[in-house]
Amino acid sequence: MDAPAPLLDVRGLSTHFFTDRGRVRAVEDVSFSVRPGEVVAVVGESGSGKSVTSLSVMGLIPSPPGRIVAGEILLEGQDLTTMRPRALQALRGDRIAMIFQDPMTSLDPVFRVEDQMVETILRHRDVTRAQARDIALAMLERVHIPDAARRLSAYPFELSGGLRQRVMIAMALSLKPQVLIADEPTTALDVTVQAQILRLLEELQDEFDMGIVLITHDFGVVERMADRVVVMYAGRVVETADIADIRSGATHPYTRALLASRPKLGQHSGLSAIPGLPPNLVNPPPGCPFANRCPEVIDACWLGLPELKPVGPRHFDRCLRNEAAS
Amino acid sequence: MTVPLLQIDNLAKAFPVNSGFLFQRQVAELKAVDGVSLSLGPGETLGLVGESGCGKSTTGKLVMGLLEPSSGKIRFEGRDVFDTQETDLREYRRSVQMVFQDPYSSLNPRKTVAEIVAQPLEIIGGRGRKDTRGRVLELLDMVGLDPNHANRYPHQFSGGQRQRIGIARALAVEPRLIVLDEPVSALDLSVQAQIINLLMRLQRDLGVSYLFISHDLTVVEYLSHRVAVMYLGRIVETAEADALFRNPQHPYTEALLSAVLSGEEQRDEVLLEGEIPSPMNVPQGCRFHTRCPYAQARCRSEPPAFRNVAPAHAAACHFPLGGGGT
């Protein structure tokens, strides 16, 4: 299989926050790439750096205190980290777009859906207001919003949670971006509505051949949507592989522990919790960041940070024990 | 037959909906809970599942005695909770405690952990200061917190640890029943498993009953002996946890299960149309007919009775699904 060139290629990204309590290494040496039609899921718990990664890609890290201190973010070969703010603004929403967890706080409450969508389109496309309105309407219909023409003149608070998330998706996709970053897109929704929104994202991805970066903590969503999985812990990638390899043979102890701590239907006992808490990112201890919680820890784990090494074709992991085994 | 610990009969709670600024008048009624019957035995966990707005949290508040029902009865050990002749509410609230979803807003940030856990003990009185302190340390140990941290403030703890503080506070007065309202929804997966295991151990050791309110079916199945599914203020199905999950009889339960993304065991997807109707404008006939993939003419006109479809398995549906696994 000859893989097409990646749309988005993140290489060695490090984003730090300079706070009163010291430098917080929120994201450290993170690399992954996304090809057309591919869904790459970035999985992790709170504080793992997954959201800071997505905000870095979008150029939305609040600065100060945050700054990208190393690495490249290549969108079709063009490095976003060195781009001028204005050039980046022209690109955002056009070639790369983002949807957020909470559609209520990411839609402007005092503007109608139409105003918000038309403004985005006019900013990036040389069309008249009437044409922009037509694009917006077509997009609302495309995301299956019933009675779309009427919804166009609604304020966000007049819409239900599921409809708001559809509006967000319509807005993000109205300019047919090549890359969509979806940060916990269904976390705020009820399960039956979540299923509808995931189905919609799959449909639209097929149609537009987008690359999707899916930021989530929910392995259920990952299993349903992802082609590739990037597992993050304490700001670093600890394992990355195709979904099939994660499902059948995750190698990093953190990934395996995380999968085991998820109750499955039909299960009534034997839920294994991960003891303890993730490390402080201000003064991370030397050695493996997972060592203090790892059931398979050996002395060497405390000494130096293991490297991300291949353990199979397209399968990498950052664990000393697997390094020794391979 | 023995008297159940908690017996709820035809419970209803309607909230007035007012309009107007100076001269408010009631324009409608929101029936949050509309004819709910449940029972719960000693040492048992009853899972109450449903999506937002189905009335599950209102049911929890009614059981806590925080709201007064519009009609119907709640009996605790055979006595009517809201009949002042039969029950002293103060006394009742010692027997029933609550743990909330958000461990950030449910703990007073200005009090130390010891003060928070001691408060219920001080309210009921009868203990010296030293005795109270001893009990607090014992409780902290019981929920897996370091008693040496008793003088710290909530902000010094992580989300999971704060939830342990909330559980210690609920246990302080040795309740017979704890209402758990989404106690693990705000927690990370690895920490969620720690809290679930803690709740199960405490039940085994103390024999306390749980009313476990959640939207997360996998967690509910893991923890519950019996499960009740709520939709728009009514129970639509109740059964032993095993039977409900392996052989759902109500189409809504089936859709909820199908929306659970548990990987391996993928069921045929049952995707519901639309979202939950407003409880101010409940559909005629069966409340679920507007979204039910199997709805027929009768469902639109005639509300289904809640009846047994198998021993200890009841559903409110004209055309229960039947068949299946068990």
Interface residues (C-beta under 8 A of the other chain):
Chain A: E45 S46 P146 S160 G161 G162 L163 D190 V191 T192 V193 Q194 A195 Q196 R199 H217 D218 F219 G220 V221 E223 R224 R247 A257 L258 S261 R262 P263 K264 L265 G266 Q267 H268 L271 S272 A273 I274 P275 L277
Chain B: E51 S52 S158 G159 G160 D188 L189 S190 V191 Q192 A193 Q194 I196 N197 H215 L217 T218 V219 E221 Y222 A241 F245 R246 A255 L256 L257 S258 A259 V260 L261 S262 G263 E264 E265 E269 L271 L272 G274 E275 I276 R291
